[in-house]
Amino acid sequence: MAIEYTRNEKIGSQPNNPLHGVKLAHILEHLVADMGWEHMAEQVNINCFKSNPSINSSLKFLRKTPWAREKVERLYLKQTGAL
């Protein structure tokens, strides 16, 4: 017995999640281009934004640190007007 889904009922669909489909790398690139590392470090107090910042080092840290990723995602949503 196969289960059929309509477009809105697809497994994994997150219609109310504004970050669905947005990669963390895109979030960081957008914030760096828009704010710069220094202002990002003021908004989210983490060392990977303060000391020798790079996209790669920040991605590694944020992928391992859920609380920091959450703060960066909130900053992105605020910056893009999605919040």
C-alpha positions in Angstrom: 0.0 0.0 0.0 1.6 3.2 -1.2 1.0 6.5 0.6 0.4 9.5 -1.6 1.2 13.0 -0.5 0.1 16.3 -1.9 2.7 19.0 -2.5 2.2 20.5 1.0 2.4 17.2 2.8 5.7 16.0 1.5 7.9 14.4 4.1 10.5 16.9 5.4 8.5 19.9 4.2 8.9 22.8 6.5 6.6 25.6 5.2 6.8 27.7 8.4 10.6 27.6 8.7 12.2 30.6 7.1 15.6 28.9 7.2 14.5 25.8 5.3 16.9 25.3 2.4 19.3 28.1 3.4 22.8 26.8 3.9 24.9 27.9 6.8 27.7 28.9 4.4 25.2 31.3 2.6 24.1 32.8 6.0 27.8 33.5 6.9 28.7 34.9 3.5 25.6 37.2 3.6 26.4 38.4 7.1 30.1 39.0 6.3 29.2 41.0 3.2 26.5 43.0 4.9 28.0 43.6 8.3 31.7 42.5 8.4 33.4 40.3 10.9 33.9 43.1 13.5 30.2 44.0 13.7 29.2 40.3 13.7 31.5 39.7 16.7 29.7 42.6 18.5 26.4 41.0 17.8 27.4 37.4 18.5 30.2 37.2 21.0 32.2 34.2 19.7 36.0 33.9 19.1 35.8 32.6 15.6 34.4 36.0 14.6 37.0 37.9 16.6 40.3 36.1 16.2 41.5 35.5 12.6 38.0 35.0 11.2 37.2 33.0 8.1 34.2 31.3 6.6 35.7 27.8 7.0 36.7 28.2 10.7 33.3 29.7 11.5 31.5 26.9 9.7 33.4 24.3 11.7 32.7 26.0 15.0 29.0 26.7 14.3 28.3 23.1 13.1 29.6 21.8 16.4 28.0 24.5 18.6 24.2 24.6 18.4 23.8 27.6 20.7 26.1 29.7 18.6 24.5 28.6 15.3 21.1 29.5 16.7 22.4 33.1 17.5 23.9 33.5 14.0 20.7 32.2 12.4 18.6 34.7 14.4 21.0 37.5 13.4 20.6 36.5 9.8 16.8 36.4 10.1 16.8 39.8 11.7 19.2 41.2 9.1 17.1 39.9 6.2 13.8 41.1 7.7 12.4 37.6 8.1 11.9 38.0 11.9 
